[in-house]
Amino acid sequence: MVPQGGRYVLVVSPACPWCRRVTIARRLLGLDAAVALVEASGIGEDGFEFLRAGNFDPLLRIRTSRELYRRQPDWQVGQPTTVPVLVDLEAGEIPGRIVLNDSSEILRTIMTEWGDLASSHQDYYVGEEEPFVQAIGQRLNNHVHTIIAGKEQAREDALEIVGRFIRELNERLVGRDFLWADHPTTVDIRAFTSLQSLATTEAGRSGKVSDAYVDLPDLQRWFSRLWAMPGWVSASEAQALQLSD
């Protein structure tokens, strides 16, 4: 895949934390003009829906994520139709060829290979081989998904694991503005997006970010700072999360 402005489309759902990882990266890097964005308007029986004027997305000309996957020559019925995906508009004869559909790989790719098209050249990327990045995935990201979608006992177990980990994050943030460096990195992106979703389901029922993590002051300070920083939360993401600052 050769980075080229106007050739690729990022297909996401604003409600999905894995999608929000890559949309934050796109905004922070200033890739808005280089990489188009298609956002789901909801989810239905046929997967994520992209219903706009005329009942389909005008760029990719799809109504659902399943329609996009059906175009792929190697896709088979029963396989996932997940987002985010990075789509190549010019690959072969298929309009909208999926080139990446793993959020971590999309994040790594745009952070490390798209610098020539970016307006920001800040070093945001921290590799997945770092133990702390792995801990965020294993002890926060995956378990927050269980809290949102899991069965009752699994949710209770996940809440305990996540609770312990976010207390550790709170301790790490004492005297620090960010989790890894003196500026935001993908470590902050990975933690922030999951904690957004957790705030929606557990701590943010009143609809105010300030109500999330009030018992963890350093974590709340970090969370609120990032929420307020340009590029971290789009209007569509705030609406999907039903939270505001």
ZICOR-V463872 format. One record per residue. N is the residue number from 1. RES is the residue in one letter. SS is DSSP state (hx for helix, st for strand, lp for the rest). PHI is phi as a letter, one per 20 degrees, with the letter a starting at -180 (none if undefined). PSI is psi in radians with two decimals (* if undefined). Layout:
# ZICOR-V463872
n:N res:RES ss:SS phi:PHI psi:PSI
n:N res:RES ss:SS phi:PHI psi:PSI
This chain:
# ZICOR-V463872
n:1 res:M ss:lp phi:none psi:2.17
n:2 res:V ss:lp phi:d psi:2.06
n:3 res:P ss:lp phi:g psi:2.25
n:4 res:Q ss:lp phi:b psi:2.13
n:5 res:G ss:lp phi:f psi:2.37
n:6 res:G ss:lp phi:n psi:-0.05
n:7 res:R ss:lp phi:e psi:-0.47
n:8 res:Y ss:st phi:d psi:2.66
n:9 res:V ss:st phi:c psi:2.33
n:10 res:L ss:st phi:e psi:2.10
n:11 res:V ss:st phi:d psi:2.13
n:12 res:V ss:st phi:b psi:2.96
n:13 res:S ss:lp phi:d psi:2.19
n:14 res:P ss:lp phi:f psi:-0.38
n:15 res:A ss:lp phi:e psi:-0.17
n:16 res:C ss:lp phi:e psi:2.17
n:17 res:P ss:hx phi:f psi:-0.57
n:18 res:W ss:hx phi:f psi:-0.61
n:19 res:C ss:hx phi:f psi:-0.72
n:20 res:R ss:hx phi:f psi:-0.46
n:21 res:R ss:hx phi:g psi:-0.88
n:22 res:V ss:hx phi:f psi:-0.51
n:23 res:T ss:hx phi:f psi:-0.61
n:24 res:I ss:hx phi:f psi:-0.80
n:25 res:A ss:hx phi:g psi:-0.76
n:26 res:R ss:hx phi:g psi:-0.75
n:27 res:R ss:hx phi:f psi:-0.75
n:28 res:L ss:hx phi:f psi:-0.68
n:29 res:L ss:hx phi:f psi:-0.29
n:30 res:G ss:lp phi:m psi:0.72
n:31 res:L ss:lp phi:e psi:0.22
n:32 res:D ss:lp phi:g psi:-0.75
n:33 res:A ss:lp phi:f psi:-0.51
n:34 res:A ss:lp phi:e psi:-0.60
n:35 res:V ss:st phi:c psi:1.98
n:36 res:A ss:st phi:f psi:2.78
n:37 res:L ss:st phi:c psi:2.29
n:38 res:V ss:st phi:c psi:2.13
n:39 res:E ss:st phi:d psi:2.40
n:40 res:A ss:lp phi:f psi:2.51
n:41 res:S ss:lp phi:e psi:-0.14
n:42 res:G ss:st phi:r psi:-2.92
n:43 res:I ss:st phi:b psi:2.43
n:44 res:G ss:st phi:c psi:-2.83
n:45 res:E ss:lp phi:f psi:-0.42
n:46 res:D ss:lp phi:d psi:0.42
n:47 res:G ss:st phi:n psi:-2.85
n:48 res:F ss:st phi:f psi:2.41
n:49 res:E ss:st phi:d psi:2.46
n:50 res:F ss:lp phi:c psi:1.14
n:51 res:L ss:lp phi:e psi:1.99
n:52 res:R ss:lp phi:c psi:-2.79
n:53 res:A ss:lp phi:g psi:2.21
n:54 res:G ss:lp phi:n psi:0.09
n:55 res:N ss:lp phi:m psi:0.44
n:56 res:F ss:lp phi:b psi:2.82
n:57 res:D ss:st phi:f psi:2.21
n:58 res:P ss:lp phi:f psi:-0.39
n:59 res:L ss:lp phi:f psi:-0.92
n:60 res:L ss:lp phi:e psi:-0.23
n:61 res:R ss:lp phi:l psi:0.88
n:62 res:I ss:st phi:c psi:2.64
n:63 res:R ss:lp phi:e psi:-0.53
n:64 res:T ss:st phi:b psi:2.86
n:65 res:S ss:hx phi:f psi:-0.54
n:66 res:R ss:hx phi:f psi:-0.64
n:67 res:E ss:hx phi:f psi:-0.68
n:68 res:L ss:hx phi:f psi:-0.78
n:69 res:Y ss:hx phi:f psi:-0.58
n:70 res:R ss:hx phi:f psi:-0.44
n:71 res:R ss:lp phi:f psi:-0.33
n:72 res:Q ss:lp phi:f psi:2.30
n:73 res:P ss:lp phi:f psi:-0.41
n:74 res:D ss:lp phi:d psi:0.05
n:75 res:W ss:lp phi:e psi:2.45
n:76 res:Q ss:lp phi:c psi:2.62
n:77 res:V ss:lp phi:g psi:2.32
n:78 res:G ss:lp phi:o psi:-0.32
n:79 res:Q ss:lp phi:f psi:2.74
n:80 res:P ss:lp phi:f psi:2.69
n:81 res:T ss:lp phi:c psi:0.93
n:82 res:T ss:lp phi:e psi:2.85
n:83 res:V ss:lp phi:c psi:2.72
n:84 res:P ss:lp phi:f psi:2.72
n:85 res:V ss:st phi:c psi:2.60
n:86 res:L ss:st phi:d psi:2.16
n:87 res:V ss:st phi:d psi:2.36
n:88 res:D ss:st phi:e psi:2.08
n:89 res:L ss:lp phi:f psi:-0.22
n:90 res:E ss:lp phi:d psi:0.10
n:91 res:A ss:lp phi:f psi:2.03
n:92 res:G ss:lp phi:m psi:-2.62
n:93 res:E ss:lp phi:e psi:-0.07
n:94 res:I ss:lp phi:e psi:2.12
n:95 res:P ss:lp phi:f psi:2.05
n:96 res:G ss:lp phi:n psi:0.95
n:97 res:R ss:st phi:e psi:2.15
n:98 res:I ss:st phi:f psi:2.16
n:99 res:V ss:st phi:d psi:-0.45
n:100 res:L ss:st phi:b psi:2.40
n:101 res:N ss:lp phi:c psi:0.46
n:102 res:D ss:lp phi:d psi:2.18
n:103 res:S ss:hx phi:f psi:-0.67
n:104 res:S ss:hx phi:f psi:-0.68
n:105 res:E ss:hx phi:f psi:-0.65
n:106 res:I ss:hx phi:f psi:-0.78
n:107 res:L ss:hx phi:g psi:-0.83
n:108 res:R ss:hx phi:f psi:-0.76
n:109 res:T ss:hx phi:f psi:-0.87
n:110 res:I ss:hx phi:f psi:-0.45
n:111 res:M ss:hx phi:f psi:-0.52
n:112 res:T ss:hx phi:d psi:-0.32
n:113 res:E ss:lp phi:d psi:-0.11
n:114 res:W ss:lp phi:d psi:0.35
n:115 res:G ss:hx phi:g psi:-0.58
n:116 res:D ss:hx phi:f psi:-0.39
n:117 res:L ss:hx phi:e psi:-0.11
n:118 res:A ss:lp phi:e psi:2.60
n:119 res:S ss:lp phi:e psi:-0.31
n:120 res:S ss:lp phi:d psi:2.40
n:121 res:H ss:lp phi:d psi:0.43
n:122 res:Q ss:lp phi:f psi:2.54
n:123 res:D ss:lp phi:e psi:1.69
n:124 res:Y ss:lp phi:e psi:-0.33
n:125 res:Y ss:lp phi:e psi:2.32
n:126 res:V ss:lp phi:c psi:2.19
n:127 res:G ss:lp phi:f psi:2.70
n:128 res:E ss:lp phi:f psi:-0.20
n:129 res:E ss:lp phi:f psi:-0.24
n:130 res:E ss:lp phi:f psi:2.27
n:131 res:P ss:hx phi:g psi:-0.62
n:132 res:F ss:hx phi:f psi:-0.65
n:133 res:V ss:hx phi:f psi:-0.75
n:134 res:Q ss:hx phi:f psi:-0.67
n:135 res:A ss:hx phi:f psi:-0.68
n:136 res:I ss:hx phi:f psi:-0.74
n:137 res:G ss:hx phi:f psi:-0.79
n:138 res:Q ss:hx phi:f psi:-0.58
n:139 res:R ss:hx phi:d psi:-0.12
n:140 res:L ss:hx phi:c psi:-1.13
n:141 res:N ss:hx phi:g psi:-0.93
n:142 res:N ss:hx phi:f psi:-0.65
n:143 res:H ss:hx phi:f psi:-0.52
n:144 res:V ss:hx phi:f psi:-0.68
n:145 res:H ss:hx phi:g psi:-0.70
n:146 res:T ss:hx phi:f psi:-0.70
n:147 res:I ss:hx phi:g psi:-0.70
n:148 res:I ss:hx phi:f psi:-0.73
n:149 res:A ss:hx phi:d psi:-0.11
n:150 res:G ss:lp phi:e psi:3.00
n:151 res:K ss:lp phi:f psi:2.92
n:152 res:E ss:hx phi:g psi:-0.90
n:153 res:Q ss:hx phi:f psi:-0.69
n:154 res:A ss:hx phi:f psi:-0.66
n:155 res:R ss:hx phi:f psi:-0.75
n:156 res:E ss:hx phi:f psi:-0.76
n:157 res:D ss:hx phi:f psi:-0.73
n:158 res:A ss:hx phi:f psi:-0.68
n:159 res:L ss:hx phi:f psi:-0.66
n:160 res:E ss:hx phi:f psi:-0.77
n:161 res:I ss:hx phi:f psi:-0.81
n:162 res:V ss:hx phi:f psi:-0.70
n:163 res:G ss:hx phi:g psi:-0.75
n:164 res:R ss:hx phi:f psi:-0.72
n:165 res:F ss:hx phi:f psi:-0.71
n:166 res:I ss:hx phi:f psi:-0.43
n:167 res:R ss:hx phi:f psi:-0.63
n:168 res:E ss:hx phi:f psi:-0.68
n:169 res:L ss:hx phi:f psi:-0.71
n:170 res:N ss:hx phi:g psi:-0.75
n:171 res:E ss:hx phi:f psi:-0.68
n:172 res:R ss:hx phi:f psi:-0.52
n:173 res:L ss:lp phi:e psi:-0.02
n:174 res:V ss:lp phi:f psi:2.10
n:175 res:G ss:lp phi:m psi:0.16
n:176 res:R ss:lp phi:c psi:2.61
n:177 res:D ss:lp phi:e psi:-0.51
n:178 res:F ss:lp phi:c psi:2.88
n:179 res:L ss:lp phi:f psi:-0.44
n:180 res:W ss:lp phi:c psi:-0.80
n:181 res:A ss:lp phi:c psi:-2.96
n:182 res:D ss:lp phi:e psi:0.20
n:183 res:H ss:lp phi:b psi:2.87
n:184 res:P ss:lp phi:f psi:2.55
n:185 res:T ss:lp phi:c psi:-3.12
n:186 res:T ss:hx phi:f psi:-0.34
n:187 res:V ss:hx phi:f psi:-0.82
n:188 res:D ss:hx phi:f psi:-0.69
n:189 res:I ss:hx phi:f psi:-0.83
n:190 res:R ss:hx phi:f psi:-0.75
n:191 res:A ss:hx phi:f psi:-0.75
n:192 res:F ss:hx phi:f psi:-0.79
n:193 res:T ss:hx phi:f psi:-0.66
n:194 res:S ss:hx phi:f psi:-0.67
n:195 res:L ss:hx phi:f psi:-0.47
n:196 res:Q ss:hx phi:g psi:-0.88
n:197 res:S ss:hx phi:f psi:-0.69
n:198 res:L ss:hx phi:f psi:-0.69
n:199 res:A ss:hx phi:f psi:-0.64
n:200 res:T ss:hx phi:f psi:-0.76
n:201 res:T ss:hx phi:e psi:-0.49
n:202 res:E ss:hx phi:d psi:-0.93
n:203 res:A ss:hx phi:d psi:-0.20
n:204 res:G ss:lp phi:d psi:0.54
n:205 res:R ss:lp phi:f psi:-0.40
n:206 res:S ss:lp phi:f psi:-0.13
n:207 res:G ss:lp phi:n psi:0.25
n:208 res:K ss:st phi:c psi:2.26
n:209 res:V ss:hx phi:g psi:-0.58
n:210 res:S ss:hx phi:f psi:-0.29
n:211 res:D ss:hx phi:e psi:-0.15
n:212 res:A ss:lp phi:e psi:2.28
n:213 res:Y ss:lp phi:m psi:0.58
n:214 res:V ss:lp phi:f psi:-0.42
n:215 res:D ss:lp phi:e psi:0.02
n:216 res:L ss:lp phi:c psi:1.43
n:217 res:P ss:hx phi:f psi:-0.64
n:218 res:D ss:hx phi:f psi:-0.62
n:219 res:L ss:hx phi:f psi:-0.74
n:220 res:Q ss:hx phi:f psi:-0.70
n:221 res:R ss:hx phi:f psi:-0.81
n:222 res:W ss:hx phi:f psi:-0.82
n:223 res:F ss:hx phi:f psi:-0.82
n:224 res:S ss:hx phi:f psi:-0.64
n:225 res:R ss:hx phi:f psi:-0.83
n:226 res:L ss:hx phi:f psi:-0.73
n:227 res:W ss:hx phi:g psi:-0.66
n:228 res:A ss:hx phi:e psi:-0.25
n:229 res:M ss:lp phi:f psi:2.45
n:230 res:P ss:lp phi:g psi:2.35
n:231 res:G ss:lp phi:n psi:-0.21
n:232 res:W ss:lp phi:e psi:-0.54
n:233 res:V ss:lp phi:c psi:2.10
n:234 res:S ss:lp phi:e psi:2.90
n:235 res:A ss:hx phi:f psi:-0.69
n:236 res:S ss:hx phi:f psi:-0.59
n:237 res:E ss:hx phi:f psi:-0.75
n:238 res:A ss:hx phi:f psi:-0.70
n:239 res:Q ss:hx phi:f psi:-0.73
n:240 res:A ss:hx phi:f psi:-0.61
n:241 res:L ss:hx phi:e psi:-0.24
n:242 res:Q ss:lp phi:l psi:0.70
n:243 res:L ss:lp phi:c psi:2.68
n:244 res:S ss:st phi:b psi:2.87
n:245 res:D ss:lp phi:e psi:*
